[in-house]
Amino acid sequence: MLKKVFFLWIVTAGFSTAEVVYSPAEIQRVRERTVPSIQSVMWQDIVPRLPSEYRARASDVKLIFPERGPGPMSFYAAPARQEIHLPLTSLRFYDDIATLHAWFESRSCPQEYIQTYLAALLRADENLPAPLVAFGLDRDKLFADNYTYDLSGKIFSSGVQFLLAHELGHILLDHRTGVEGAESQRQEAEADTFALDHFARLGGNPMGIFWYYQAAWWHDPASEKGRRENSHPVSAERIRAMATRLMDNPGEFAHGEADPAREANLISQLGMMTAAFADLIDDDSFLNWIAPAMFNDFPVSNLRNSCPH
């Protein structure tokens, strides 16, 4: 997967006016299966590994799981209330996108179709069904494939762990809501570092953070206007800083893995890909031509035929 060009593994994050609908049974499944796992990650993996000066305050943080959020994938902190919000619909959406990428990877299907779906949903606000429905795929059948099940799980679990650590960083670092421009960029960069520090203590591959970053960029592009105005901005500077840390010391994020040498090599590749992405989005015109090109070459009308079961 790491040899794929960067725009083949963007996943959505942030806020959008689009709405994705799941059945009550699907939402209940997230509530029963995913929520306990996330709570376990928070209280057994993240908080006990925090520097001692943060642990007491972290114990007062509350994880909130509303059914829906402001957009298809809206994860956010409310520092004043010491809350981290992870809507059930957003968690299921993220899981579905991770599953799609893993399935397409396992079958060598053109993953640009996934980007067409995301661009149409987030950038163009098209009314589209949930990811797997849009592609005509059955979740249980896809999970019967061991490669898909394993890779999607790694993407989802590491991504959620990054999100938890990032939003916890906003709370423990006393960040303020409603800031813009340079101050917003500073807070986001600090929360990124806080989350990466957790993965370094864990010694784990932070694979999922890239799905988060690339997706957030679809919704909140790193244009000069975005740097000035957006409240939760993605910038080339933020992404480049993360890439530099991964490339400079990949072993920092691999010492807890079963094969540290192999994992360090993969992390180094991720760092190089992320650096290339940062260079690309420094060009404000990039978003303007990449989305129309995808809509033309990988149309929404062909999603169901793009990687059949």
Summary of the structure (lengths in Angstrom):
residues: 309
radius of gyration: 18.2
end to end distance: 19.5
largest distance: 53.3
contacts: 1055
relative contact order: 0.15
helix: 66%
strand: 3%
